[in-house]
Amino acid sequence: MRIAVLDDDTLQLEVIREAVSAMDHDCHTFTDGRGMLRSLRRESYDLLILDWQLPDISGLEVLRWVRENLEGQVPVLFVTNRQTETDVVEGLRAGADDFMVKPIRMNELAARINALLRRAYRRHGTGDFVIDRFRFEAASVRIFDGEVLVALKQREFDLALFLFQNLGRLLSRKHLLEAVWGVDAELSSRSLDTHVSRLRSKLRLTPDRGYRLASIYSVGYRLETVATASSTTGADTLEDE
């Protein structure tokens, strides 16, 4: 998973980074709110960990921007010195999913991160994954379109699975690279485009089959469902009855 952390205390930031990295997640750190907002405008993350008191804008302002501007409901965890009931209520009402008071307790932090990711991304797992007509078999690296086996290479399979697990979600290029290739390398961008093009063709991800694998300029890709002519006709028929 891809996790962004905001804290102006570099020592606290390093503690959280070590905890997140130890859980085998990719950790991206920020020391000011505006820096995180600039990144959020072009990058996607699976979880945000925010401090409240910052030198420029507060973590609460960052949270409100996230809830007003980002698609989906990326989970947000506050890790802060603010601990009154009023603070907790204000944070939760603004859209925070959880609230942890400093000093940081590593086991508790790991447990809260796991709980938030588990609730937000129930589709993710290591077993078989079925959605609509597609069946992914992770152990054998096979995907079936109905009863038809589609021949995919390992990277293509991994990319297809990740896109379907995040159906409808805008994923930045770096997010996809880290999730599938396990690296943060601009050199892989062209390879990503090639893999996406192959998936469109091999899995026939076209509107007439109910899917669109869209390129979002300067950001990344989104796999989304679209209404087909047959489904629209079916809906009209039901309404007429």
C-alpha positions in Angstrom: 0.0 0.0 0.0 1.0 3.6 -0.6 0.9 5.8 2.6 1.5 9.5 2.9 2.6 11.0 6.3 2.5 14.7 7.3 4.4 15.9 10.4 6.7 18.9 10.8 8.6 17.1 13.6 11.3 15.2 11.6 11.9 12.8 14.5 8.3 11.8 14.7 8.1 11.6 10.9 11.0 9.1 10.9 9.4 7.0 13.6 6.2 6.7 11.6 8.2 6.1 8.4 10.1 3.2 10.0 6.8 1.7 11.3 5.1 2.0 7.9 8.2 0.6 6.0 8.4 -2.3 8.5 4.8 -3.2 7.4 6.1 -3.4 3.8 4.2 -0.3 2.7 5.6 2.5 0.6 5.9 5.6 2.8 6.0 9.2 1.4 6.7 11.9 4.0 5.9 15.6 4.1 6.8 18.3 6.6 4.3 21.0 5.6 0.6 20.9 4.7 1.0 22.8 1.4 3.7 20.3 0.2 1.3 17.4 0.9 -1.6 19.3 -1.0 0.7 19.8 -4.0 1.4 16.1 -4.1 -2.3 15.1 -3.6 -3.2 17.1 -6.7 -1.2 14.7 -8.9 -0.6 11.6 -6.8 -2.8 9.0 -5.2 -2.4 7.3 -1.8 -4.1 4.4 0.0 -3.9 6.1 3.5 -3.0 9.5 4.9 -1.5 10.0 8.4 -1.8 13.6 9.5 -0.4 15.7 12.3 -2.7 18.6 13.4 -0.4 21.5 14.3 1.9 22.5 11.4 3.9 25.6 10.5 1.7 26.6 7.5 -1.8 25.1 7.4 -3.2 22.7 9.9 -3.8 19.0 9.4 -7.5 19.8 9.8 -7.4 22.1 6.8 -5.6 19.4 4.8 -8.3 16.9 5.8 -11.1 19.2 4.8 -9.4 19.8 1.4 -9.1 16.0 0.9 -12.8 15.4 1.7 -13.9 18.2 -0.6 -11.6 17.5 -3.6 -10.5 13.9 -3.8 -12.5 11.1 -5.4 -13.4 8.1 -3.1 -12.8 8.0 0.6 -9.1 7.6 1.3 -8.8 6.7 5.0 -7.2 9.4 7.2 -5.5 8.8 10.6 -4.7 11.7 12.8 -1.5 11.2 14.9 -1.3 14.3 17.1 -0.7 15.9 20.5 -4.3 17.3 20.4 -6.2 15.1 22.8 -9.3 16.9 24.2 -12.7 15.5 23.5 -13.5 18.7 21.5 -10.4 18.1 19.3 -11.3 14.4 18.6 -14.9 15.3 17.8 -13.8 18.1 15.4 -11.4 15.8 13.6 -13.9 13.0 13.2 -16.6 15.4 12.0 -14.2 16.8 9.4 -13.8 13.3 8.0 -11.0 11.6 9.9 -11.4 7.8 10.2 -9.3 7.4 13.4 -7.4 9.4 16.0 -4.2 8.5 17.8 -2.6 10.7 20.5 1.2 11.1 20.8 3.6 9.8 22.0 3.5 7.2 19.3 3.2 3.5 20.4 4.5 1.4 17.5 2.3 -1.6 18.0 -0.8 0.5 18.3 0.1 2.5 15.2 0.6 -0.7 13.2 -2.8 -2.0 14.5 -4.6 1.2 13.5 -3.0 1.3 10.1 -3.9 -2.4 9.4 -7.5 -1.8 10.6 -8.0 1.2 8.4 -6.6 -0.5 5.3 -8.5 -3.7 5.9 -11.8 -1.8 6.1 -11.1 0.4 3.1 -9.7 -2.2 0.8 -11.6 -5.4 1.5 -11.1 -6.6 -2.1 -7.4 -6.9 -1.8 -6.1 -10.3 -0.9 -3.8 -13.1 -2.0 -6.5 -15.6 -3.1 -8.7 -15.8 -6.1 -10.6 -12.7 -7.1 -13.8 -12.6 -9.0 -15.5 -9.5 -10.5 -18.2 -9.6 -13.1 -17.0 -11.9 -15.9 -13.4 -11.9 -14.8 -11.8 -14.5 -12.5 -8.2 -14.0 -11.3 -6.3 -17.0 -10.0 -3.3 -15.6 -8.1 -1.6 -18.9 -7.4 -1.4 -19.9 -11.0 -1.2 -16.3 -12.4 -4.2 -16.9 -14.7 -7.2 -14.8 -15.6 -10.5 -16.1 -17.2 -12.9 -14.0 -19.2 -15.9 -16.1 -18.6 -14.7 -19.6 -19.5 -11.9 -18.3 -21.7 -8.3 -18.3 -20.4 -6.6 -15.0 -21.3 -2.8 -15.3 -21.7 -1.1 -12.6 -19.6 2.5 -12.2 -18.5 3.2 -11.7 -14.7 3.4 -7.9 -14.8 0.2 -7.7 -17.0 -1.6 -10.0 -14.5 -0.4 -7.9 -11.5 -1.5 -4.7 -13.2 -4.9 -6.0 -14.2 -5.6 -7.4 -10.7 -4.6 -4.1 -9.1 -6.8 -2.1 -11.5 -9.8 -4.3 -10.9 -9.2 -4.2 -7.1 -9.4 -0.4 -7.4 -12.2 -0.2 -9.9 -13.5 3.3 -10.3 -10.5 4.9 -8.5 -8.0 7.3 -10.1 -4.5 5.9 -9.6 -1.4 8.0 -10.3 1.3 6.7 -12.5 3.8 6.4 -9.5 1.1 4.6 -7.5 0.8 2.0 -10.2 4.5 1.7 -10.6 5.1 1.1 -6.9 2.2 -1.3 -6.6 3.1 -3.5 -9.6 6.8 -3.0 -10.2 7.8 -2.3 -6.6 9.9 0.7 -7.6 9.6 4.5 -7.8 11.2 5.0 -11.2 10.3 7.4 -13.9 12.0 5.2 -16.4 9.2 2.7 -16.1 6.5 5.2 -17.3 6.7 4.1 -20.9 6.6 0.4 -19.8 3.5 1.2 -17.8 1.8 2.8 -20.9 2.7 -0.3 -22.9 1.2 -2.7 -20.3 -2.0 -0.6 -20.1 -2.4 -0.7 -23.9 -1.9 -4.5 -23.9 -4.5 -5.0 -21.2 -7.1 -2.9 -23.1 -6.6 -5.2 -26.0 -6.2 -8.6 -24.3 -9.1 -8.1 -21.8 -11.2 -6.1 -24.3 -11.8 -3.3 -21.8 -14.1 -1.4 -24.1 -17.4 0.5 -23.4 -19.4 -2.0 -25.4 -18.3 -4.6 -22.9 -19.0 -2.4 -19.9 -15.5 -1.1 -19.1 -13.3 1.9 -19.8 -9.5 2.0 -19.0 -9.1 5.8 -19.2 -5.9 7.8 -19.2 -6.2 10.9 -17.1 -3.8 13.6 -18.4 -0.8 14.2 -16.3 -2.1 12.0 -13.5 -2.6 8.3 -14.3 -5.3 5.8 -15.1 -8.7 4.8 -14.0 -10.5 1.6 -14.8 -14.3 2.2 -14.6 -17.5 0.6 -15.5 -19.8 2.1 -18.1 -23.4 1.4 -19.0 -23.7 -0.8 -22.2 -26.5 -0.5 -24.7 -28.0 -3.9 -23.5 -28.0 -2.8 -19.9 -29.7 0.5 -20.8 -32.3 -1.3 -22.9 -32.9 -3.7 -20.0 -33.4 -0.8 -17.6 -35.8 0.9 -20.0 -37.8 -2.3 -20.4 -38.2 -2.7 -16.7 -39.4 0.9 -16.3 -41.9 0.5 -19.1 -43.4 -2.5 -17.3 
